[in-house]
Amino acid sequence: MDLSSHGNTQPFRQKLTHECPAMIGTVPVYDSVIHYQRDLATLTAQDFIDVVRLHAEDGVDFVTLHCGITRKTIEQIKKHKRKMNIVSRGGSLVFAWMCMTGEENPFYEHYDEILDICEEYDVTISLGDACRPGCLADATDVCQIEELVRLGELTKRAWDHNVQVMVEGPGHVPLDQVAANMKVQQSICMDTKSMCALHLFFTRNRNQFYLHTRADQHVCRRQTFHFFQSIYFVFPITFFTPNRDIRKRIMKYLFADI
C-alpha cells in the first residue's frame, strides 16, 4: 500500500502504479490534506470525494475508506469511554473532521458517488475499521460492533453497484474472542472476504503470554487477490524465535499457498 502522507504524492503514486507489478492500494483521506495544502477543517466533503477520484484515475487497484464511522459513532465513543479511543489513523482524521465541521462523514454520506467512481475505474473498496479496538480492554465493544453492522450494509450496496469489497477487522482482541469476532464479521458482512490477515504475536505480562491479533492489509504480488479469513495459527512460544532464518522458514510455511 502507498501510505504517503508528505510531499508531492501524485507523481510518486503514478510511477508506482505504472511500474510496480503488485496491486496498489491507497488511503485517500491521508492524501487529502497534502493534496490541497490546507487545514483539515477547511476541506469540504466534495474535496474528499475528488481525491478518491484522483486516486482511481491514477490507476490504484483498491482504496481504503473509513465509511462506517458516523456522527452517531461520535456519540457512542463519548458515551462508552474507551481506554484507547480511536487508534485508526484514517478513522481519527474523519472523526476530527466531523467534530470540527459538525457534518456527516463524507465517505458515508456520498457513498453512492464513490461507488460510481469505483465502478467506472474498476477499483475495489476496502472498508476500513475506524473503530477497531486498539487494546484488549476495548475489544468487541459497542463502537466496534455498531460500525461493523454499518459496514455490512455498505457491503451490500457496493455489490449492488458491481463493486468489489473487502472488510477490515477485527483489530486487537483477546484469544478467547478471536473466533467469535470472525464469526460475527462473517455473518454481518455476508461472508465477505478480507485482506486483513490475522497477525499473531505475543506480549509478556506477569511472565505469561497472551495471543493478540492485528488486522493489517497486505498486498500480494500476483494479479489476483488472495484472501486471508478465519485462519488461526497457534504454535508453541519457542517457534516465535529471534532467529531470522527460523522465522523465515515459519512464515514460508504459513503462507505457502500465497
JOGIVEN-V709282 format. One record per residue. N is the residue number from 0. PSI is psi in whole degrees, -180 to 180 (* if undefined). Layout:
n=N psi=PSI
n=N psi=PSI
This chain:
n=0 psi=144
n=1 psi=106
n=2 psi=34
n=3 psi=137
n=4 psi=22
n=5 psi=149
n=6 psi=-167
n=7 psi=93
n=8 psi=-30
n=9 psi=-47
n=10 psi=-39
n=11 psi=-45
n=12 psi=-42
n=13 psi=-41
n=14 psi=-40
n=15 psi=-47
n=16 psi=-28
n=17 psi=-28
n=18 psi=-19
n=19 psi=129
n=20 psi=-15
n=21 psi=159
n=22 psi=138
n=23 psi=131
n=24 psi=155
n=25 psi=168
n=26 psi=93
n=27 psi=-32
n=28 psi=-28
n=29 psi=-38
n=30 psi=-14
n=31 psi=-50
n=32 psi=-39
n=33 psi=-44
n=34 psi=-43
n=35 psi=-14
n=36 psi=47
n=37 psi=163
n=38 psi=149
n=39 psi=-42
n=40 psi=-19
n=41 psi=-9
n=42 psi=147
n=43 psi=168
n=44 psi=-41
n=45 psi=-32
n=46 psi=-45
n=47 psi=-42
n=48 psi=-38
n=49 psi=-34
n=50 psi=-37
n=51 psi=-45
n=52 psi=-40
n=53 psi=-44
n=54 psi=-39
n=55 psi=-43
n=56 psi=-30
n=57 psi=-6
n=58 psi=20
n=59 psi=155
n=60 psi=-32
n=61 psi=155
n=62 psi=138
n=63 psi=122
n=64 psi=132
n=65 psi=76
n=66 psi=-19
n=67 psi=-12
n=68 psi=125
n=69 psi=-178
n=70 psi=-30
n=71 psi=-35
n=72 psi=-39
n=73 psi=-44
n=74 psi=-41
n=75 psi=-42
n=76 psi=-38
n=77 psi=-32
n=78 psi=-44
n=79 psi=95
n=80 psi=120
n=81 psi=157
n=82 psi=-37
n=83 psi=13
n=84 psi=-131
n=85 psi=121
n=86 psi=-9
n=87 psi=129
n=88 psi=-50
n=89 psi=-40
n=90 psi=-37
n=91 psi=-39
n=92 psi=-44
n=93 psi=-43
n=94 psi=-46
n=95 psi=-42
n=96 psi=-42
n=97 psi=-40
n=98 psi=-38
n=99 psi=-39
n=100 psi=-20
n=101 psi=10
n=102 psi=168
n=103 psi=158
n=104 psi=118
n=105 psi=-30
n=106 psi=-22
n=107 psi=-46
n=108 psi=-35
n=109 psi=34
n=110 psi=-39
n=111 psi=-39
n=112 psi=-39
n=113 psi=-41
n=114 psi=-37
n=115 psi=-43
n=116 psi=-47
n=117 psi=-36
n=118 psi=-40
n=119 psi=-40
n=120 psi=8
n=121 psi=53
n=122 psi=133
n=123 psi=143
n=124 psi=128
n=125 psi=109
n=126 psi=107
n=127 psi=143
n=128 psi=83
n=129 psi=-29
n=130 psi=23
n=131 psi=145
n=132 psi=137
n=133 psi=-6
n=134 psi=166
n=135 psi=-33
n=136 psi=-24
n=137 psi=1
n=138 psi=138
n=139 psi=40
n=140 psi=-179
n=141 psi=-43
n=142 psi=-44
n=143 psi=-48
n=144 psi=-39
n=145 psi=-43
n=146 psi=-40
n=147 psi=-41
n=148 psi=-42
n=149 psi=-38
n=150 psi=-33
n=151 psi=-41
n=152 psi=-41
n=153 psi=-31
n=154 psi=-47
n=155 psi=-42
n=156 psi=-37
n=157 psi=-43
n=158 psi=-41
n=159 psi=-21
n=160 psi=7
n=161 psi=37
n=162 psi=132
n=163 psi=151
n=164 psi=143
n=165 psi=149
n=166 psi=122
n=167 psi=158
n=168 psi=171
n=169 psi=-10
n=170 psi=-152
n=171 psi=113
n=172 psi=151
n=173 psi=158
n=174 psi=-39
n=175 psi=-2
n=176 psi=-2
n=177 psi=-53
n=178 psi=-43
n=179 psi=-42
n=180 psi=-44
n=181 psi=-37
n=182 psi=-44
n=183 psi=-44
n=184 psi=-42
n=185 psi=-41
n=186 psi=-50
n=187 psi=-39
n=188 psi=19
n=189 psi=43
n=190 psi=27
n=191 psi=136
n=192 psi=158
n=193 psi=142
n=194 psi=19
n=195 psi=98
n=196 psi=146
n=197 psi=107
n=198 psi=129
n=199 psi=127
n=200 psi=159
n=201 psi=145
n=202 psi=141
n=203 psi=131
n=204 psi=112
n=205 psi=45
n=206 psi=18
n=207 psi=159
n=208 psi=136
n=209 psi=140
n=210 psi=127
n=211 psi=168
n=212 psi=148
n=213 psi=127
n=214 psi=106
n=215 psi=149
n=216 psi=144
n=217 psi=144
n=218 psi=126
n=219 psi=151
n=220 psi=37
n=221 psi=171
n=222 psi=10
n=223 psi=154
n=224 psi=139
n=225 psi=124
n=226 psi=143
n=227 psi=126
n=228 psi=130
n=229 psi=39
n=230 psi=122
n=231 psi=123
n=232 psi=117
n=233 psi=117
n=234 psi=160
n=235 psi=149
n=236 psi=-29
n=237 psi=-19
n=238 psi=-27
n=239 psi=82
n=240 psi=151
n=241 psi=-9
n=242 psi=117
n=243 psi=-41
n=244 psi=-41
n=245 psi=-41
n=246 psi=-41
n=247 psi=-42
n=248 psi=-38
n=249 psi=-48
n=250 psi=-36
n=251 psi=-37
n=252 psi=-45
n=253 psi=-41
n=254 psi=37
n=255 psi=-26
n=256 psi=-6
n=257 psi=*
